[in-house]
Amino acid sequence: MAKVRVILTGGTIGSDRGGGGAMPSREASDFLTGTLRDLFNDRGVEPDFVYPWGRGGIDSSDMSPSGWLQLTRGVVEGICSGASGALILHGTDTMAYSAAWLSLCLAGCPVPVVLTGSQFTRNYMPEDGTVNLKGAVQVICSNVRGVWVYFNWKLIQGNRAHKARASHPDAFTAMGGFPLFFNPEWGLANEPGIPAGSIGWSPGEELQLLMGMSGDQVDRVCGAIRWIFTAPGSPVCLHGGEEILGVVGYGAGNIPQRVKGAILEAYAGRGRKPIILACSQAEGDMKNPSQYAAVGMGSLAREGFTVMGQMDYPVEFVHALACYSLLLSSCGADPVKVMGRYLRSYS
């Protein structure tokens, strides 16, 4: 039989609701295991279950870059041992971050890697987990390739997914792209069956470097990233030791003069200035931090900063890319060149 790697991390889909609210539970995890085994076996596929954080899993708000690396290892080990796809059950709060990270690590991967979850627990009526599970299994058993988020009938590229709604079952939107909407008859079409056995894929050089790092090393290196959310009148506190400074400003990538002044002051005496990630609270469209001369973050390039624009990617992807580039820079790579594969530099 063909086989797929199934990684259960926890989250709402692996939780039950009690008197104190939703909590990850082994009972919910066992229910998922049985449901997925039936869904895959109906398609002639054997699921290989992995529980990186135990049967109950964790809340996705506790996911960190070291957790991303643990997920990556689970996917790579599965594919290299003959799995023809990977399904990751994940909490929705940080699912887009994990999907963005995996899209970087598994670029060019010839099999489907799909993340899904739910907004409601299984004992909530109506629940949304069953629909998402069935759709994700459908995708895994197709000829789709690469990293995707499947949610509420939509298939979204891993580097474009953004959680836009807190409690609605249609939780994710595609930033700077379009989701694929599956016709209800899609799963009944004469699609090629999922292949069994080795697919002859192995991790590239960059991924091998990352997989050789310890979890503590990953979190320590990524700890050099700092984010500022700009709001009218809010103070800015910087310690001057950041390697990458993400700024979530306005519109095209604008910030108030006082924020710009605080950044200049914090790094005035530092020879090596942080890379500025110029982002915006305006979720849609292409950003241009040099559109406005005085308030645009692109003007920081004239002060010796390297400024990378968000383009039309979600912030989740920009953060995952920053972590990815910092980790590779600890192995000798140029982080600006790594991020420059996706983002525009204004330096």
C-alpha positions, 0 to 999 in steps of 0.5 A: 500500500501507498503510505503517508506521514501524518503528524498530529501536533494538537490544536483545536482539532485535537482538543475537547471542550470542557468547563474551562474551555478547549484543551488538547486531549488524548481522547480527541487525538485517538478519535482523529487517528481512527477517523484518518485511518478510515479515510486513508484506508478507503483510498488504499493508503496507509497512514503513518502517525507521528506525535512530536509533542505526545498524543495530546499535543500542544496549543499552537500558540506555543509553537516556536522555530524549534517546533517548526524544525521538528515538524520539518524533520518529521516530514522529511523522515516520512518522505525519505522512508517512502511516504508519498505525502504528509498531513499535518494537523495543527492549531489555527493560530500559528498554522500559517507560520508553520506553513510558511516555514515548511514552504521555504524548507520544502521548496520543490518537494514533489509530494503534497504536504498539507496542513489543516485543523479546525476552529471548533472542537469535535464536541461543538455543533456544528463542528468543522474538523470533519470537513477539513479532514476529508478535504485534506485527505483528498488533496494528499491522495491527488497529484498536487505538489508542494506545501498547502493549507486546506481549510473550509473547501479552500486550498491555499499555498503555504507561503500565502496563507493568513489567518484572517478570522478568529472564530469563523470556519472560513478562517484563512485567506490567500494573501497576494494570491488566490485559493483553489476551490475544490468542486464537490465532485473533484474527489470522484474524478479519475485522478491518478492514484497516490504512488507507493514506494520511494520517490527518489527525493532527498533534502537539499543543502540548505535543509540539511544544514538546518536539520543539523541544528539543535532546537535550543540553537534554533530558538537562540538564533531566531531570538535576534528578531524583534517586531514593532507594531505601530499604533498612533501615539504608542511608545517604541522600546528598542535595546539595540541588539536586534539582528532583524527588526520587523516593523508593522507600519501603515499603508504602503509601509509607512511609520510616524516620524517619532518611530523612525527617530527612535530607530535611528537613535537606538542604533546610532552608535552601532556599526552593524545595523539590523535589517529592517522588514518594512511591513504594513497593517494593510493586508492586501496589495503590493507594499512600497515603503519608498512611496512616501519620502518622509514617512516611508520605511524605505528612507531608512536605507539612506541612514545605513539600514538594509530595508526589505519590503514585505511585497504582497506576502503575509506577515507570517511568511515574512517572519518565517523567512526572517528566521530561515535567513538568520539560521542560514546566516549562522552557517555562513549565508548572507541573510539579505541574499536569502530574503532577496529571493522573495522580498525587494531590498531598498538598500 
